[in-house]
Amino acid sequence: MTATDSLAPLIAEHPFFHGMSPSQIETVTGCAVNVRFESDQYLCREGEEALWFYIVRHGTVAIETHVPQHGPVVLQTVGAGEILGWSWLLPPYRWRFSARASELVRAVALNGACLRAKCEADHELGYELLKRFAEIVAQRLTAARMQLLDLYAANPPRRA
């Protein structure tokens, strides 16, 4: 048994992958590895190359963006069972946000370049993943919008 064989059931049972064919799950699993991050360790940094996405198995991750004159602002927190990262899917393949472990995090990391190549070879797989990640992008944009609304409510613009 290889290391990725033990990840296949975990990936197959995850709600994000629900409804995908066994062959699609096998393909995705071929790009997966177990990873761990200590508290305050960055999983990714805004602007850097987006190489991975993560299935968080344990712990919490703060999704942050840098705001000039304010520093890092947490837009959303994701935890066990959630998916983190969509920037690997869309050019220019750069992280749009930073993600920092709020505590010990254990996750399954899926290699973006590996998956992109497999999606090019199997357009049905690519379409399935794109549909699923579109929902995550929408959730992240909604979270960013809510954070901005809170920021402006606390600091309304001054009228001349």
C-alpha positions as a Python dict, from the first residue, in 0.01 Angstrom:
ca = {
    (1, 'M'): (0, 0, 0),
    (2, 'T'): (135, 346, -91),
    (3, 'A'): (87, 662, 116),
    (4, 'T'): (-174, 793, -127),
    (5, 'D'): (-374, 468, -105),
    (6, 'S'): (-457, 551, 256),
    (7, 'L'): (-581, 896, 147),
    (8, 'A'): (-827, 762, -111),
    (9, 'P'): (-1105, 678, 139),
    (10, 'L'): (-1062, 1015, 314),
    (11, 'I'): (-1088, 1202, -16),
    (12, 'A'): (-1378, 988, -142),
    (13, 'E'): (-1577, 1048, 178),
    (14, 'H'): (-1518, 1424, 187),
    (15, 'P'): (-1831, 1626, 92),
    (16, 'F'): (-1633, 1837, -156),
    (17, 'F'): (-1568, 1526, -367),
    (18, 'H'): (-1913, 1369, -320),
    (19, 'G'): (-2052, 1238, -646),
    (20, 'M'): (-1720, 1214, -827),
    (21, 'S'): (-1650, 883, -998),
    (22, 'P'): (-1407, 631, -842),
    (23, 'S'): (-1162, 693, -1127),
    (24, 'Q'): (-1177, 1071, -1065),
    (25, 'I'): (-1114, 1013, -693),
    (26, 'E'): (-819, 790, -781),
    (27, 'T'): (-679, 1061, -1010),
    (28, 'V'): (-716, 1330, -744),
    (29, 'T'): (-562, 1105, -478),
    (30, 'G'): (-255, 1062, -697),
    (31, 'C'): (-178, 1430, -635),
    (32, 'A'): (-229, 1417, -255),
    (33, 'V'): (3, 1408, 47),
    (34, 'N'): (-45, 1449, 422),
    (35, 'V'): (96, 1771, 570),
    (36, 'R'): (111, 1945, 906),
    (37, 'F'): (159, 2310, 1007),
    (38, 'E'): (247, 2443, 1351),
    (39, 'S'): (58, 2732, 1509),
    (40, 'D'): (137, 3065, 1335),
    (41, 'Q'): (302, 2888, 1039),
    (42, 'Y'): (185, 3011, 699),
    (43, 'L'): (33, 2760, 459),
    (44, 'C'): (59, 3023, 186),
    (45, 'R'): (134, 3392, 144),
    (46, 'E'): (-52, 3643, -68),
    (47, 'G'): (126, 3698, -402),
    (48, 'E'): (339, 3383, -389),
    (49, 'E'): (301, 3097, -636),
    (50, 'A'): (-4, 2884, -556),
    (51, 'L'): (119, 2527, -558),
    (52, 'W'): (-137, 2348, -340),
    (53, 'F'): (-486, 2335, -204),
    (54, 'Y'): (-576, 2176, 127),
    (55, 'I'): (-840, 1962, 292),
    (56, 'V'): (-815, 2071, 655),
    (57, 'R'): (-841, 1761, 876),
    (58, 'H'): (-760, 1914, 1215),
    (59, 'G'): (-715, 2268, 1345),
    (60, 'T'): (-809, 2611, 1216),
    (61, 'V'): (-659, 2838, 952),
    (62, 'A'): (-703, 3215, 932),
    (63, 'I'): (-742, 3350, 578),
    (64, 'E'): (-582, 3694, 578),
    (65, 'T'): (-512, 3985, 352),
    (66, 'H'): (-272, 4271, 412),
    (67, 'V'): (-437, 4611, 446),
    (68, 'P'): (-201, 4911, 424),
    (69, 'Q'): (-177, 5099, 755),
    (70, 'H'): (-370, 4817, 929),
    (71, 'G'): (-155, 4506, 872),
    (72, 'P'): (-305, 4161, 828),
    (73, 'V'): (-684, 4140, 845),
    (74, 'V'): (-854, 3805, 897),
    (75, 'L'): (-1128, 3763, 636),
    (76, 'Q'): (-1238, 3415, 731),
    (77, 'T'): (-1138, 3117, 940),
    (78, 'V'): (-1162, 2762, 807),
    (79, 'G'): (-1146, 2445, 1010),
    (80, 'A'): (-1165, 2069, 1001),
    (81, 'G'): (-1353, 1939, 702),
    (82, 'E'): (-1315, 2255, 496),
    (83, 'I'): (-1125, 2319, 173),
    (84, 'L'): (-859, 2590, 161),
    (85, 'G'): (-717, 2737, -157),
    (86, 'W'): (-840, 2795, -508),
    (87, 'S'): (-562, 3009, -652),
    (88, 'W'): (-383, 2704, -797),
    (89, 'L'): (-672, 2668, -1043),
    (90, 'L'): (-673, 3010, -1212),
    (91, 'P'): (-387, 3195, -1383),
    (92, 'P'): (-159, 3355, -1283),
    (93, 'Y'): (-155, 3081, -1011),
    (94, 'R'): (-69, 3323, -731),
    (95, 'W'): (-224, 3323, -387),
    (96, 'R'): (-491, 3592, -357),
    (97, 'F'): (-480, 3573, 24),
    (98, 'S'): (-249, 3445, 296),
    (99, 'A'): (-341, 3153, 518),
    (100, 'R'): (-192, 3107, 866),
    (101, 'A'): (-240, 2816, 1105),
    (102, 'S'): (-418, 2942, 1417),
    (103, 'E'): (-317, 2620, 1595),
    (104, 'L'): (-167, 2288, 1492),
    (105, 'V'): (-315, 2200, 1152),
    (106, 'R'): (-316, 1862, 987),
    (107, 'A'): (-432, 1853, 627),
    (108, 'V'): (-424, 1672, 299),
    (109, 'A'): (-238, 1884, 43),
    (110, 'L'): (-321, 1842, -324),
    (111, 'N'): (-62, 1951, -577),
    (112, 'G'): (-208, 2213, -810),
    (113, 'A'): (29, 2155, -1103),
    (114, 'C'): (-39, 1782, -1086),
    (115, 'L'): (-415, 1842, -1086),
    (116, 'R'): (-403, 2100, -1366),
    (117, 'A'): (-219, 1850, -1586),
    (118, 'K'): (-472, 1580, -1503),
    (119, 'C'): (-760, 1820, -1575),
    (120, 'E'): (-609, 1903, -1916),
    (121, 'A'): (-601, 1531, -1992),
    (122, 'D'): (-951, 1471, -1852),
    (123, 'H'): (-1185, 1765, -1915),
    (124, 'E'): (-1470, 1601, -1722),
    (125, 'L'): (-1249, 1599, -1413),
    (126, 'G'): (-1157, 1961, -1478),
    (127, 'Y'): (-1521, 2063, -1510),
    (128, 'E'): (-1613, 1880, -1187),
    (129, 'L'): (-1336, 2053, -994),
    (130, 'L'): (-1412, 2393, -1147),
    (131, 'K'): (-1779, 2371, -1042),
    (132, 'R'): (-1681, 2281, -688),
    (133, 'F'): (-1417, 2551, -657),
    (134, 'A'): (-1650, 2816, -799),
    (135, 'E'): (-1860, 2772, -485),
    (136, 'I'): (-1552, 2819, -264),
    (137, 'V'): (-1454, 3135, -453),
    (138, 'A'): (-1806, 3271, -401),
    (139, 'Q'): (-1786, 3195, -29),
    (140, 'R'): (-1449, 3369, 4),
    (141, 'L'): (-1573, 3677, -184),
    (142, 'T'): (-1878, 3697, 39),
    (143, 'A'): (-1657, 3674, 347),
    (144, 'A'): (-1430, 3950, 212),
    (145, 'R'): (-1733, 4167, 139),
    (146, 'M'): (-1868, 4120, 492),
    (147, 'Q'): (-1530, 4208, 639),
    (148, 'L'): (-1518, 4527, 432),
    (149, 'L'): (-1870, 4620, 539),
    (150, 'D'): (-1768, 4574, 903),
    (151, 'L'): (-1455, 4782, 848),
    (152, 'Y'): (-1648, 5069, 687),
    (153, 'A'): (-1923, 5052, 951),
    (154, 'A'): (-1660, 5096, 1223),
    (155, 'N'): (-1481, 5373, 1028),
    (156, 'P'): (-1736, 5555, 813),
    (157, 'P'): (-1597, 5791, 550),
    (158, 'R'): (-1591, 6154, 654),
    (159, 'R'): (-1803, 6391, 452),
    (160, 'A'): (-1669, 6727, 355),
}
